[in-house]
Amino acid sequence: MSSIEHYTASLSDEAPPPDADLALQALWWAGKRDWDRAHGCVQQCEGTTRCDWVHAHLHRVEGDMENAGYWYSRAGQPVSTVSIEDEWAGIAAALIRETERNPSTPATGTQP
């Protein structure tokens, strides 16, 4: 993943960037407002911090704060109080930075 700008610009594409792991794929689908596809991605990598954080975001988007709280806890993240859009951008930036620092960390996989 080259940058947050590249990742955000890719939302106009038909599919997530080819180098996106499941967490970034899920967040990408969330950015496209396709909650079901996003949720399918995170379900494939439950138990990884990256996917659990995106999972929390998805349940916050749907308004299920109890479930979101569970996933924030699993991800080791505080419950977000910023706008959905700002949280999306913050998670994307953090995951991309982590990927750049340690490319072997992300959970890999394919889209549902």
Residue pairs with C-beta under 8 A, 6 or more apart in sequence:
1 7
1 17
1 19
1 20
1 24
1 96
1 99
1 100
3 96
4 89
4 92
4 93
4 96
6 17
7 17
7 20
7 24
7 28
7 92
7 96
8 31
8 89
8 92
10 16
10 17
10 28
11 28
11 31
11 32
15 111
16 24
16 25
16 28
16 29
16 111
17 24
17 28
20 28
21 45
21 50
21 99
21 106
21 107
21 108
21 109
22 41
22 42
22 44
22 45
22 50
22 51
22 106
22 107
22 108
22 109
23 41
23 42
23 45
23 48
23 50
23 51
23 53
23 54
23 95
23 106
23 107
24 92
24 95
24 96
24 99
24 106
25 41
25 109
25 111
26 37
26 38
26 39
26 40
26 41
26 42
26 51
26 54
26 55
26 58
27 38
27 54
27 57
27 88
27 91
27 92
27 95
28 38
29 35
29 37
29 38
29 41
29 111
30 38
30 54
30 57
30 58
30 61
30 88
31 88
31 92
35 58
35 61
35 62
37 111
37 112
38 54
38 58
39 55
39 58
40 111
40 112
41 51
41 54
41 109
41 111
41 112
42 51
42 52
42 54
42 55
42 58
43 55
44 51
44 107
44 109
44 112
45 51
45 107
45 109
46 52
46 55
47 74
48 107
49 75
49 76
50 95
50 98
50 105
50 106
50 107
51 107
52 71
52 74
52 75
53 71
53 72
53 75
53 77
53 91
53 95
54 91
54 95
55 71
55 74
55 75
56 68
56 69
56 70
56 71
56 72
56 74
56 75
56 77
56 79
56 80
57 68
57 80
57 84
57 87
57 88
57 91
58 68
59 65
59 67
59 68
59 71
60 68
60 79
60 80
60 84
60 87
61 84
65 79
68 79
69 79
72 78
72 79
72 80
80 87
82 90
95 106
98 105
98 106
99 105
99 106
